[in-house]
Amino acid sequence: MDRPFVIPGHLDAGPGAPCEGALHGRRRVAAALLASWAWPGVAVATIPECKRSSFTKMVSAQQVEQAAGQQYQQMLQQASGKRALGPKDHPQVLRLRYIAQRIIPFADECNPAAKSWRWEVNLIGSQELNAFCMPGGKIAFYYGILSKLQLDDDEVAAIMGHEISHALLEHARERMGKTTATRLGIELGAALLGLGNAGRMAGDLGGQLLTLRFSRDDESEADRLGMIMAAKAGYDPRAGVTLWKKMMAASKGAPPQFLSTHPSSETRIHDIEALLPRVEPIYAAAPKPTQRFGPPASKAGSSTSG
């Protein structure tokens, strides 16, 4: 298996802050929950879109990043075993890593912890329309999203900026924190009101609806920050419009926005267009890429050849 690509100059993450879930006693847990809900503090960064939820404080960043790193390595091992891990000299791997190298230097402007992340970028030989960035900077693109949508570099940067933004905003950690808070609140409320399992079941449904709404918010937040990250790296933010038009064409028959955990493509396009006046000056002032790459040939199957 090829060794994962590591952005030079970024080292393994050091010890994280202690997990606040270790509070003693239900009274202290309840007090912490009430404080989180009543005073939703956020981390301030040099980019206004870099606000992070106080729910992240309920889960250890170190634990989340370690778990993500383990999952990522398992995925790479499985892909390598199926000969579906893009080799380091593959044209699309070189492309993804070049674009990542342009975006990542701006990451710690949003989240100072990103400076110590051990960033990795890999290509998986699957025809799925998918890409992600796990906590700690573990990036993967699926071959299908590059080949089926025939993405240009600006569109790839739009996706990569979006996925990196999920990691910088710590959305996975936030969702875990919300799940922890909801579970603790349900148990405490059911015990105080004597509702037992019926109260827990009702609370579980409410927790699902809460998670659904927050997931949409997460996607919108990552869209906005991702545009800025890509623009700082010298990639045209208008590519978000063409990207989502391609996604609309590829996802006909998808569920309506009300039933989805993601904003509809029409909503995303409208939001991107509304943000362009703020982001286009950032793009205009940014140094532009010195290399440009083309999309792979569209082929059937799960090969990473391109």
Sequence and secondary structure as in RCSB ss.txt:
>XXXX:A:sequence
MDRPFVIPGHLDAGPGAPCEGALHGRRRVAAALLASWAWPGVAVATIPECKRSSFTKMVSAQQVEQAAGQQYQQM
LQQASGKRALGPKDHPQVLRLRYIAQRIIPFADECNPAAKSWRWEVNLIGSQELNAFCMPGGKIAFYYGILSKLQ
LDDDEVAAIMGHEISHALLEHARERMGKTTATRLGIELGAALLGLGNAGRMAGDLGGQLLTLRFSRDDESEADRL
GMIMAAKAGYDPRAGVTLWKKMMAASKGAPPQFLSTHPSSETRIHDIEALLPRVEPIYAAAPKPTQRFGPPASKA
GSSTSG
>XXXX:A:secstr
       TT          GGG  SHHHHHHHHHHHHHS      SSGGG   GGGGGS HHHHHHHHHHHHHHH
HHHHHHTT B  TT HHHHHHHHHHHHHGGGHHHH GGGGG   EEEEE   SS EEEETTTEEEEEHHHHHHTT
  HHHHHHHHHHHHHHHHTTHHHHHHHHHHHHHHHHHHHHHHHT HHHHHHHHHHHHHHHHHHHHHHHHHHHHHH
HHHHHHHTT  TTHHHHHHHHHHHHTTT   GGG SS  HHHHHHHHHHHHHHHHHHHHHS   S         S
SS    
